[in-house]
């Protein structure tokens, strides 16, 4: 039973404990960044048409009930189809209106020290003037990814829900620490190997015993 429990913990360590939003067919998206530039083409080097402010609602192009994606040079864009506001916006700066937080979220992480909040502007993470204190509760609405330098977060700041990014090193996600899970898994594996050798040695010892006449 103990081995089974640990095995399940190991498996669970590779699965995200955070919610994944279901795909929505609504074409209305909301700007989560402080500002989002709309480009003439799906390219950061193209003409900048105008700026969308935080919480601005836009209609984007859909295809087969999913937002149509334009990927250029590693950046993903959505096409804005709001009346008189055509253009392309970075996909990282908007989310479906149905997922936009209007009330305090169910936090699933916290800062492990003073942490600078970053905003994504024109494909670059720019440090803001907002600094979160140690143990500030945050919502990792896209989950937590240790392989990404910056993780998307939502938090309460001056009685308002703000979206931004924190460096991975500044975040402590809720739940079992992945490092502990890894150590336990290696420990169990080592114990299994040791027991295997002990079993084989005992078996050889019994085999080499002189036969009774």
Secondary structure, 3 states (H helix, E strand, C coil): CHHHHHHHHHHHHCCCCCCCCCCCCCCEEEECCCEEEEECCCCCCCCEEEEEECCCEEEECEECCEECCEEECCEEEEEEEECCEEEEEEHHHEEEHHHCCCCCCCCCEEECCCEEEEEEECCEEEEEEEEECCCCEEECCCCCCCCCCEEEEEEEECCEEEEEEEEHHHEEECCCCHHHHHHHHHHHHHHHHHHHHHHHHHHHHHHCCCCCC
